[in-house]
Amino acid sequence: MKQLFIDVDGVVRNLDYSVLGEHSSIWAIKVEGLSFVEYVNRHKEKHLVDTPETEYCPALKLWYKLTGPTSFKFLTAQPEEWRPYTSKWLEDRFPGCSIVYVNNPTEKASLLAMSNGLLIEDYPFFKDYKNIVLIDRPYNQKVDCLRIMSVEDFLVTIVATHLENMSLVVTLCYNIAKSKGWWDVERNDGEMIALMHSELSEALEALRSSDDTLEHVGEELVDCCIRIFDYCGGKGINFTEGLAKKIVKNLGRPHKHGKKF
């Protein structure tokens, strides 16, 4: 799994809105004749601690609650004098979170390259956006790269990063089955799905048996997963993308998905 990094200002903390009341079309615009940093330095408590959240922050807080501190790191270029205030803002929303501070975007890009991670960012002047997905903002419209246009896009990007190796598992299960002759002729869809059912039935029978163990139940469930992965690999179904989207959909569903059982 790639290390997931998430920028702070523009992604989860709405510093532009705090200072300007909107997202400017100009990066780091001057305010009252001062540079953006100089202006914020005069009002650090207001603009760094009392700053509102972006539209993406509530979704990230939910993800953090479900997955914990190891699921991502904040990676942010902050002036030294901002860092205590930024840490307080983040700790209030993501207790125990990991924060990596750097001095400038160049250092951020270097760290990203060394870690082979993925960064969710809004900064418009990196030389290379290979491992960066941009939050769509007015000031970064000229950058040609992958973009996050909605909260759903944001969550799908995060979930997909954590499922990255799943596509390798699907390919492996398919290739093993193929090497054993199971794909010598085109396989019947209905038959393959019935075989998935058969593994679940064996798991149920193992569960019903007083002499059986949960280890056996687990083995049958694994067999079911292998058959599903084999089928997806052979039929060209993007299991990882589908799983990521379904997880995000389930995050937004009501209690028990609105059902009795």
C-alpha positions in Angstrom: 0.0 0.0 0.0 1.2 3.5 -0.9 1.8 5.9 2.0 -1.1 8.4 1.8 -0.3 12.0 2.5 -2.8 14.8 2.8 -2.1 18.5 2.6 -3.7 20.8 5.2 -4.6 24.3 3.9 -7.0 24.2 0.9 -7.7 20.5 1.5 -9.0 20.3 5.1 -8.4 23.7 6.6 -10.2 26.6 4.7 -7.5 29.3 5.2 -8.6 31.1 2.0 -12.1 31.5 3.3 -10.9 32.6 6.7 -8.8 35.4 5.2 -10.6 36.3 2.0 -14.1 34.9 2.3 -13.6 32.9 -0.9 -11.1 30.8 -2.8 -9.1 33.3 -4.9 -8.1 32.6 -8.5 -4.6 33.7 -7.5 -2.3 31.6 -5.4 -1.1 33.4 -2.2 -2.8 36.7 -3.1 -1.7 39.9 -1.3 -4.1 41.1 1.5 -4.2 44.8 2.5 -0.8 45.4 0.9 0.8 42.5 2.8 1.9 39.1 1.6 -0.6 36.3 2.5 1.9 34.9 5.1 2.5 38.3 6.6 -1.2 39.0 6.9 -1.9 35.7 8.6 1.1 36.3 11.0 -0.8 39.3 12.3 -3.9 37.2 13.1 -2.5 33.7 13.8 -5.2 32.7 16.4 -8.0 33.8 14.1 -6.8 32.4 10.9 -4.9 29.3 12.0 -6.9 28.0 15.0 -10.4 29.4 14.4 -10.3 28.6 10.7 -13.3 26.8 9.2 -13.1 23.4 7.7 -13.2 22.7 4.0 -16.0 20.6 2.5 -13.6 17.6 2.6 -12.8 17.8 6.3 -15.9 16.1 7.7 -15.5 13.1 5.3 -11.8 12.8 6.4 -12.8 12.9 10.1 -15.3 10.0 9.5 -12.6 8.0 7.7 -10.1 8.8 10.5 -12.6 7.6 13.1 -13.1 4.3 11.3 -9.4 3.6 10.4 -7.2 5.4 13.0 -3.9 7.3 13.0 -2.0 5.0 10.7 -4.2 5.4 7.6 -2.6 8.6 6.4 -0.2 11.4 7.4 -0.6 15.2 7.0 2.2 16.6 4.9 2.3 20.4 5.0 4.7 23.2 4.2 4.2 25.7 7.0 6.2 28.7 8.4 7.8 27.8 11.7 5.6 30.3 13.5 2.4 28.7 12.1 3.1 25.2 13.2 1.9 25.2 16.9 -1.4 26.7 15.7 -1.7 24.2 12.9 -1.0 21.3 15.2 -3.7 22.5 17.6 -6.2 22.8 14.7 -5.5 19.3 13.5 -5.4 17.7 17.0 -8.8 19.1 17.8 -10.2 17.2 14.8 -7.8 14.3 14.3 -6.5 13.4 17.8 -3.2 11.6 17.7 -2.7 12.3 14.0 0.7 12.2 12.3 1.9 15.6 11.0 5.0 16.0 8.8 6.1 19.6 8.5 8.4 20.9 5.8 9.7 24.3 4.9 8.5 24.6 1.3 6.9 22.8 -1.6 10.2 21.6 -2.9 10.9 19.7 0.3 7.4 18.3 0.2 8.0 17.0 -3.4 11.3 15.4 -2.4 9.8 13.6 0.6 6.9 12.4 -1.6 9.3 11.1 -4.2 11.5 9.2 -1.6 8.4 7.6 0.0 6.7 6.7 -3.4 3.5 7.9 -1.7 0.4 9.6 -2.9 -0.4 13.2 -2.0 -3.8 14.9 -2.0 -2.9 18.5 -2.5 -4.1 21.9 -3.9 -0.7 23.6 -4.6 -0.5 24.7 -8.3 3.3 24.9 -8.9 4.9 21.5 -8.5 7.1 20.5 -11.5 5.7 16.9 -11.4 2.2 15.7 -10.5 2.9 12.0 -11.0 2.0 11.0 -7.5 -0.3 14.0 -6.7 -4.1 14.3 -6.9 -5.3 17.9 -6.9 -8.3 19.2 -5.0 -10.0 21.3 -7.7 -9.7 25.0 -6.8 -9.8 28.3 -8.8 -6.1 28.9 -8.4 -4.9 25.5 -9.8 -7.0 25.3 -13.0 -4.0 25.5 -15.3 -2.5 22.3 -13.9 -3.1 19.1 -16.0 -3.4 16.2 -13.5 -5.8 14.0 -11.7 -8.4 16.0 -9.9 -10.9 15.6 -7.0 -14.1 17.3 -7.9 -16.4 16.2 -5.0 -16.4 14.7 -1.6 -17.2 11.3 -3.1 -14.1 11.6 -5.4 -12.0 12.5 -2.3 -13.1 9.4 -0.4 -12.8 7.1 -3.4 -9.2 8.3 -3.8 -8.4 7.5 -0.2 -10.1 4.1 -0.2 -8.6 3.1 -3.5 -5.1 3.9 -2.2 -5.6 1.5 0.7 -6.9 -1.2 -1.7 -4.1 -0.8 -4.2 -2.7 -4.3 -3.7 -6.1 -5.8 -4.0 -5.8 -5.7 -7.8 -2.6 -7.8 -7.6 -4.5 -10.4 -5.5 -7.3 -10.6 -8.1 -4.7 -11.0 -10.9 -2.8 -13.6 -8.9 -6.0 -15.7 -8.2 -6.9 -15.6 -11.9 -3.4 -16.5 -13.1 -3.2 -19.4 -10.7 -6.6 -20.8 -11.9 -5.6 -20.2 -15.5 -2.3 -22.1 -15.0 -4.2 -25.1 -13.6 -6.4 -25.3 -16.7 -9.6 -23.7 -15.5 -9.6 -21.2 -18.4 -8.6 -23.6 -21.2 -12.1 -22.9 -22.6 -14.4 -20.0 -21.9 -16.1 -20.5 -18.6 -19.8 -20.2 -18.0 -20.8 -17.2 -15.8 -23.7 -18.9 -14.1 -21.5 -21.9 -13.2 -18.8 -19.8 -11.8 -21.3 -17.9 -9.6 -22.8 -21.2 -8.5 -19.4 -22.3 -7.4 -19.1 -19.2 -5.3 -22.4 -20.1 -3.7 -21.0 -23.7 -3.1 -18.2 -22.3 -1.0 -20.6 -20.3 1.2 -22.7 -23.4 1.6 -19.7 -25.3 2.8 -18.9 -22.5 5.3 -22.5 -22.7 6.6 -22.3 -26.5 7.0 -19.0 -26.1 8.8 -20.6 -23.6 11.1 -23.6 -25.9 11.7 -21.4 -28.9 12.6 -20.6 -29.3 16.3 -17.3 -31.0 15.4 -16.1 -28.3 13.1 -14.0 -25.2 13.8 -14.0 -21.5 12.9 -10.8 -22.2 11.1 -12.6 -24.4 8.7 -15.3 -21.8 8.3 -12.7 -19.3 7.5 -11.1 -21.6 4.9 -14.3 -21.9 3.0 -14.9 -18.2 3.1 -11.4 -17.7 1.7 -12.2 -20.2 -1.1 -15.3 -18.1 -1.9 -13.1 -15.0 -2.2 -10.6 -16.8 -4.5 -13.4 -17.9 -6.8 -14.7 -14.2 -6.9 -11.3 -12.9 -7.6 -10.7 -15.5 -10.3 -14.0 -14.6 -12.0 -13.2 -10.9 -11.9 -9.7 -11.4 -13.2 -11.0 -13.6 -16.1 -13.9 -11.3 -17.0 -12.0 -8.0 -16.7 -14.1 -6.7 -13.8 -12.3 -3.9 -11.9 -12.9 -5.3 -8.5 -10.8 -2.7 -6.7 -12.5 0.3 -8.1 -15.9 -1.3 -7.5 -15.0 -2.1 -3.9 -13.7 1.4 -3.2 -16.9 3.0 -4.6 -19.2 0.6 -2.6 -17.3 1.3 0.6 -17.7 5.0 0.1 -21.4 4.5 -0.7 -21.8 2.5 2.6 -20.2 5.3 4.5 -23.0 7.6 3.6 -25.9 5.2 4.3 -28.2 5.5 7.3 -28.3 3.1 10.3 -28.6 -0.5 9.1 -29.0 1.1 5.6 -32.6 1.9 6.5 -33.6 -1.8 6.8 -34.9 -3.9 9.7 -32.4 -6.7 9.1 
